């Protein structure tokens, strides 16, 4: 290739310069009209691990994985356990059970189960019942749980000193309590672990003008309110399916809170 009187020859990988050299590594000025040959110096090409003469372009980074969608928490499921009366529990039950009660501790069972409270939360309650009815009670309250029937409180009556009036005033659902029948001297069905009182405030005991607990007076007319039990509702049917009768069907007294296996 000729440009401006200068001839440039490119051969292979080297450049050769023809002209006077001032010394090693120094190129002298070329007179006008001289011919200069340029030879390119070798260019090193680095070897790459994969054996290719020229490196491949890097792979583009993988896009980040999208976050997993949020899964809403499952609502509380019904849970229930039935166990024997342990020495520790027997110590706790000293107010509700004593020597001379009609049922020995060995014939009672401790039931823990979940239920809905009046705020709609799932909470755990406890009952002591006769061993013969324990499994049935678990199923009764499973039905009430599925129906979201609210229960204000479910604690052993011992938390109230086995005082039935105090337990009712606290709107506490309870079962076993070795005591006399209300207004009498014989053993109550609660003494056998075969009776349960449900939401006593919303479902009071009524005999003439006597209403127990007193706060239950607001529910004597049986309003359609949460926790109130009505004729042939889900509560009555659930208990009936397992052989329990409702005191709300009695003539006098009328015991809206009371369920028993003997109809007493």
Secondary structure, DSSP 4 states (H G I P E B T S, - for coil): -EETTEE---BTTB----S-EEETTEEPPPPTT------PPP------TTS-SSPPPPPPPPPPPPPPPPPPPPPPPP-EEEEE--HHHHHHTTTT--TT-SS-GGGEEEEEEEEE-TTS-EEEEEEEEEGGGHHHHHHHHHHHHHTT-B-SB---GGGGTT-HHHHHHTTB-B-----BPTTSSSBPGGGGT-EEE--TTTS-EEETTEEESGGGGGGTT--S-TT---TTSHHHHHHHTTT-EEGGG-SSSEETTEEESS--
